[in-house]
């Protein structure tokens, strides 16, 4: 098909349908055809309902942080009620990492399935019916009175179904934890929470970063706000004699609000579905309708990457499949960012997970008040992440590099104070300062990974970085728990100081200027 005709199709999809109308009853599958030419003009991005959707995204992260940030406060109660050792209790972090890793492996195939939609030439697209499970459907003639249709990919439908489904799955975490039915069920609950969290974060990382330059900082600041509020509320209700399990039942209200808000905000508009349909038809026009064509889900266009526009993912040169993964894993910069993420999240999880036990065992803190130290840690992180959300679009590549270097240095000093100063108050203040300087590190690492890697591997790369972060959040707390069981809880600052040294050495190797070629 001539490029000029495809150009017309991209600008006027309805005219293109009329100029190349398929036979009546013909069903077409753009997911099983090979394009011969690429549309030279992409459909311009159109962002709808951005304010309410950003609000829903921030509240979703607040809910995730609410469920994740209370672990350190409740860990002493878990140990008491289920007779756990330090090493056994650290299995909660391992279960969380297992769930997140499983979610990362499944995110591409599940989202590809949820985004499949059949678009009819004579009907307005809708959110229903549910996605088709058929991966290939060759070109064929159907009954005479059946409208021509095309099987394509709808990014808006995919985003909506992913967020709605995974927010419901995440609510089961609060149900299982509230039931207090045993340590084994708690491990399952943590795995389910992390599994659903991997999908929500992968989806919102892409959406928020393409909508707002400051969005990621504010979004992860919302996570920290939830993680700050949960220990505060939980410790307060426990101090009044209420069971800790009731905290999780009460959190179901927050989860229900989160699901309702996501459904309301991300329900695809008719315009968005129509744009997905228009692109599917334009893509089909450039592909030969042969029944034995090789399956190709994407193709080259002038469209920006999925992290820069709302255009369907189908517009990329390679699909989100094995080829995209192989292209991503061949990037050394990806692995540098992923390893840094693993060390950082390991230090963050070890600090907030074991600081309460450390103060109880080593400093003789009060059980009824020590849980507030975790809130101080997350409160400091909330402040810095919200501030970074504002500064993130202002600082240059070089400034970001040295700001994070300074944050790591301050964290190193604070961990030394926790190690050597025998004071509960000073250690609590140092933990809050650690949270303050840790706040910008993770979003800055995400930002530098996005700047150093090609746009076509952003979604897969960010998922890998997040997966390594989840691995670190399980591996290092498990190591800390094992050492605490064998040697004693005094090993916590030794682990965190070592992690700060590793982070400092790795971050200083990152470039100070953006690469000329990705």
Secondary structure, DSSP 8 states (H G I E B T S, - for coil): --HHHHHHHHH-HHHHHHHT---TTEEEEGGG--BSS--SS-------SHHHHHHHHHHHHHHHHHHHTTHHHHHHHHHHHHT--HHHHTHHHHHHHHHHHHHHHHHHHHHHHHTEEEEETTS---S-S-----S----EE--TTS--EEEEE-HHHHHHHHHHHHHHHHHHHHHHHHHT--HHHHHHHHHHHHHHHHHHHHHHHHHHHHH-TTHHHHHHHHHHHHHHHHHHHHHHHHHTT--THHHHHHHHHHHHHHHHHHHHHHS--HHHHHHHHHHHHHHHHTB---TT---------S---TTT--S-GGGSSS-TTHHHHHHHHT-HHHHHHHHHHHHHHHHHHHHHHHHHHHHHHHS---TTTTTHHHHHHHHHHHHHHHHHHHHTTTS-HHHHHHHHHHHHHHHHHHHHHHHH---HHHHHHHHHHHHHHHHHHHHHHHHHHHHHS-GGGHHHHHHHHHHHHHHHHHHHHHHHHHHHHHT-GGGHHHHHHHHHHHHHHHHTTS-SS--S--
